[in-house]
Amino acid sequence: MILHHVPGSRSLRVLWLIEELGLDCELRLWSLTDGSLRSPEFRALSPAGRIPALETDGRAIFESGAILQYLTEREGRLAPPPGDPERADFLEWMHFSETQACILQALNIHHIFLRPESARSIPLMRLDTKRLAVTARALDKHLTGRQTLLSAFSAADCMQGFNIEAVFRFLPAADYPALAAYRDRMTARPAYRRALARAGGDAIYEHDFYEVPDATG
Ligand SMILES: N[C@@H](CCC(=O)N[C@@H](CS)C(=O)NCC(=O)O)C(=O)O
């Protein structure tokens, strides 16, 4: 398998699941900022020019959630199958992570990628921070008294890889104790540590925490 990857991006979800499943893959590195994701070579793998894409079984698969679902179904592990009482919960949390990831992506664009800084919209940054807080509160509530998103560790937890550290770049961990404890548990998993070591240093964040700038200055 070949995983098309950018450090600190959603491809961590795939790499983490691959490690949990005890599979192997080759990593092919791309950059979010050098224009290469718009090349015909990459667009042939991922038509929207987005990371990740996984080459496996004679084809390329794009969309991280689809890749995770494909791998769990192929391997018959780490996801409740259709008909299982937790199937709907599995699908909900898989897609919820992407809802949250889109908000994180908007905040990344405002705080990090959009230049000059005067091009940023402070009202939108505030709005997205509030929308992120809604998702973090929902996760915090769900995880209170639970170890994992479902009754056991699953690919739904791997979908949180990328979100899990990024959320606390924009929200104080102290306000979401169950989510912060979940982050600590998940990031201590040997497969997560192996995935992170392979994934490479974070290419996105320079600061531990990003405040919404004051509108006056
Ligand atoms: N829903 C897609 C989103 C993919 C996505 O937006 N990936 C980001 C990196 S985390 C990307 O490639 N960004 C480049 C861009 O927006 O141009 C998935 O889950 O795979």
The ligand as a Gaussian input file, in Angstrom:
#p B3LYP/6-31G(d) Opt

LIG

0 1
 N      -12.938000      14.959000       3.529000
 C      -11.579000      14.827000       3.084000
 C      -10.828000      16.111000       3.384000
 C       -9.392000      16.062000       2.896000
 C       -8.644000      17.362000       3.170000
 O       -9.204000      18.458000       3.118000
 N       -7.339000      17.225000       3.426000
 C       -6.502000      18.385000       3.651000
 C       -5.312000      18.013000       4.542000
 S       -5.843000      17.557000       6.160000
 C       -5.950000      18.880000       2.326000
 O       -5.585000      18.087000       1.501000
 N       -5.897000      20.204000       2.152000
 C       -5.374000      20.792000       0.961000
 C       -6.292000      21.854000       0.432000
 O       -7.310000      22.157000       1.066000
 O       -5.951000      22.383000      -0.630000
 C      -10.930000      13.618000       3.797000
 O      -11.352000      13.309000       4.914000
 O      -10.033000      12.981000       3.214000

